[in-house]
Amino acid sequence: MEIDYLTRDGKGKEFVKKVKIKEFPTVEHAFVCQSCGRRCDHGVPIKACTSSKFTDWQYVGDYMCTDCTRLMSLYFYSYSVEGGEIHLFNLREIYENIMRSHTVPFKFIVSKTGKKHLFYRAPENMTDDQFAIQFETETVYTNRERMRRLFDFCECMQTLGVSKLAMSECKLPMNIMKESFGLQAYLFLRNELTHSREIQIPLHCGQKRDITEEDAKCCIISVLTM
């Protein structure tokens, strides 16, 4: 089994990579898959699809269903699983994949390090209005309105030259603070960093918007007046 993944080469040119999904031999055994809750009469012994370095035993049982074992190949990627279908997306595609409609039930996984299996930590979303995003080992609950507002703020700040690192440290440069919205923007950012984990998602994968600085300022003002 292979899944398409849009990526870039060393020169920045986009191309589609074929990601191979490993299939594991199954055995007959009645069990409930701890990762997805599905009742099965056959599956894969967990030790057959994990290495000696695996330590997340508390998240899995002795057996795993075939659908979940396919996700063992995807620790490097961000993806969603919707109605059994896997959608891979790169860093630049995360926002549009959050904002589109999803087929329920679904899981949404955003990998930061590309080193951890995350699907068995991710809650199964039964509604597409309020949903959970598994952000590395942290489960973040959100909705599209919140995500749109936070991405608008972070991406337009990037257009104005503010780095994601600076925002994550609640540091806005003097040229931003001198704007009519500067203090309000600082207070908004400080409040989000203090009281919400949702802003960590656009601070990880938000992209500088290809718009004018004036348009970026107007968008930020709109965010702050919501």
Helices and strands as residue ranges (DSSP letters): E 2-8, E 14-20, E 27-32, E 39-45, G 46-48, G 57-59, E 63-64, H 66-70, G 71-74, E 78-82, E 85-89, G 91-93, H 94-99, E 106-110, E 130-135, E 138-143, H 144-159, H 164-168, H 174-177, H 182-195, H 200-205, H 213-224
